[in-house]
Amino acid sequence: MGAPKLTDAGIEKAVRLLDGWAGKLTWDRYLAMLEVEIGHKYTKAAMLRHPRIKAAWDHAKELVKDGEGISIPRSAIETEKALERVRLLEARVDRLTRENNALLEQFVRWSHNAARKGLTLEDLDLPLPYAKPKEIR
């Protein structure tokens, strides 16, 4: 039996691992590190089925190819750690910006399609239905 379906939390861990990647990036290395992070072994095909992971992979590969994904050795450990943290945060901001832009494009598409179907802003802004919690007996 294979690994369980990847949860949203697992996908988040998978993309964060790519955000902070340094050095050579291969599927074997990535999947081995992911197994340590998540506790389950996944395949390349399983990872590529998730658009967020595929986009983060493609971006990490570009950074490595451009030389931006390789850490520059420094004499002071503190400086090295600070630079690594900055690089990690910059990669995360870049990924989140791309994800946000994709969601904005999706929102525009949905808004257009909803308007074509005659839905108004009032229809779209209706609150979600409230479900009463089940009584415990």
ZISUL-V246098 format. One record per pair of residues at least 4 apart in sequence whose C-alpha atoms are under 8 Angstrom apart, sorted by the first residue. I is the first residue (numbers start at 1). J is the second residue. If there is no record, write none. Layout:
BEGIN
I/J + I/J
END
This chain:
BEGIN
2/41 + 2/42 + 3/40 + 3/41 + 3/42 + 4/40 + 6/10 + 6/11 + 7/11 + 8/12 + 9/13 + 10/14 + 10/38 + 11/15 + 11/50 + 11/52 + 11/53 + 12/16 + 13/17 + 13/37 + 13/38 + 14/18 + 14/34 + 14/53 + 15/19 + 15/52 + 15/53 + 15/56 + 15/57 + 16/20 + 16/92 + 17/21 + 17/34 + 18/56 + 18/57 + 18/60 + 19/56 + 19/60 + 19/88 + 19/89 + 19/91 + 19/92 + 19/95 + 20/84 + 20/87 + 20/88 + 20/91 + 21/25 + 21/60 + 21/69 + 22/64 + 22/69 + 22/70 + 22/71 + 23/64 + 23/69 + 23/70 + 23/71 + 24/64 + 25/29 + 25/30 + 25/60 + 25/61 + 25/64 + 26/30 + 27/31 + 27/44 + 28/32 + 29/33 + 30/34 + 31/35 + 31/41 + 31/42 + 31/43 + 31/44 + 32/36 + 32/41 + 33/37 + 34/38 + 34/39 + 34/40 + 34/41 + 35/39 + 35/40 + 35/41 + 35/42 + 36/40 + 42/46 + 42/47 + 43/47 + 44/48 + 45/49 + 46/50 + 47/53 + 47/54 + 48/53 + 48/54 + 49/54 + 50/54 + 51/55 + 52/56 + 52/99 + 53/57 + 54/58 + 55/59 + 56/60 + 56/95 + 57/61 + 58/62 + 59/63 + 59/95 + 60/64 + 60/69 + 61/65 + 62/66 + 63/67 + 63/68 + 63/69 + 64/68 + 64/69 + 64/70 + 65/69 + 71/84 + 72/80 + 73/80 + 74/79 + 74/80 + 75/79 + 75/80 + 76/80 + 77/81 + 78/82 + 79/83 + 80/84 + 81/85 + 82/86 + 83/87 + 84/88 + 85/89 + 86/90 + 87/91 + 88/92 + 89/93 + 90/94 + 91/95 + 92/96 + 93/97 + 94/98 + 95/99 + 96/100 + 97/101 + 98/102 + 99/103 + 100/104 + 101/105 + 102/106 + 103/107 + 104/108 + 105/109 + 106/110 + 107/111 + 108/112 + 109/113 + 110/114 + 111/115 + 112/116 + 113/117 + 114/118 + 114/119 + 114/120 + 115/119 + 115/120 + 119/123 + 119/124 + 120/124 + 121/125 + 122/126
END
